[in-house]
Amino acid sequence: MNNPTPPAHCTFEPDDWLRLARCWHPVARSCEITGAPTKAILLDEQLVIYRINDQVVVAKDVCPHRGVPLTLGFHDEQGIVCPYHGLRFGEGGRCNRIPSSPQQAIPAKLNLLTFAVEERYGLIWVCMAPEEGATPELPVMPHWEDQGFQQLVCPHFDVAGFAGRQVEGFLDVAHFAWIHTETFADADNQEVPAYNPVETNYGFSVDYWSSVANYPAGSNLIAPEGFQWLRHFEMHLPFTATLTIHFPDNGRLAIMNAACPVSARKTRMFSPIARNFDLHVSVEDVYAFNHRVFEEDRLMVETQRPERLPLDLTLEAHIPADRSSIAYRRGLKRQGFGEFFLV
């Protein structure tokens, strides 16, 4: 690993880029990473991802020899191969073959610029610039290891908007009756009962109780009379949140909203899910329903102005239902984030 700097044409302020580079971000689903070079973008940086001997390598997508993207190459049993001169890179991003000079000792300068990587919750996570001796902890996904639960990871969902705006929308409980009536919410159930975020060492948590059901629209399922739905949110700053919904009969549905800041204006959202009911429902149907819910949010996130997330609370008006939004912005402010956008 090396000490990276913001890439050319970076869309983030340099200080915000560095703060974000010190955090874990998801860049791909584990099931999509094989030996072949796979492309991803994080914080405007072009990445190459590949798997070798059960090890996942994430590196800057550039051959250190003549600057060709390695994602244009291919793989053999011992690494990924640059298509220009055939240099090959294996475990740890180390160059292990120079075809034109097979007897030459390979200098360290030919090794790839790699980044810290973890594989968890069915995702590949990257931390581009961990602080010396202070690598941050990964967010926690509820029920991922629990027996009786099905665990799956939905296909990624791309949004032409800032990750902070997308995450804030995930935390928002006042928009259910206006945006999600085609999937689960009731257009006539608009009131938001009071709730209170509680600060944690990684962000904040929220218990939100309401009568808004979470059954799919048209399912004809009805909760017992007087049942109050608990939606428990955990916000892991800066861009990962989890929601655990408590269903009748001890049913649990846990959803992770893990937003990858591709750039300041593009987000790739990953969504691991764990559930202990309706296990007969096909994985494809779960994917489709999840996609519909996030698709309902798309227009709002992509058209919000300003595009960035104002951390100065005086710049936008607020209502009582915005407690989570306010807690989110204050949390980012405490971590030292500024305007986020460079231009």
Secondary structure, DSSP 8 states (H G I E B T S, - for coil): -------TT-SB-HHHHHHHHTS-EEEEEGGG--SS-EEEEETTEEEEEEEETTEEEEEESS-TTT---GGGSEEETTEEE-TTT--EE-GGG-EEE-TTSTTS---GGGS--B-EEEEETTEEEEESS--TT--------TTSS-TT-EEEEEEEEEESS-HHHHHHHHH--SSHHHH-TTTT--TT---------EEETTEEEEEEEES---S-TTS-----TT--EEEEEEEETTTEEEEEEE-GGG-EEEEEEEEEEEETTEEEEEEEEEESS-TTS-HHHHHHHHHHHHHHHHHHHHH-SSSS---SGGGS---GGGHHHHHHHHHHHHTT----B--
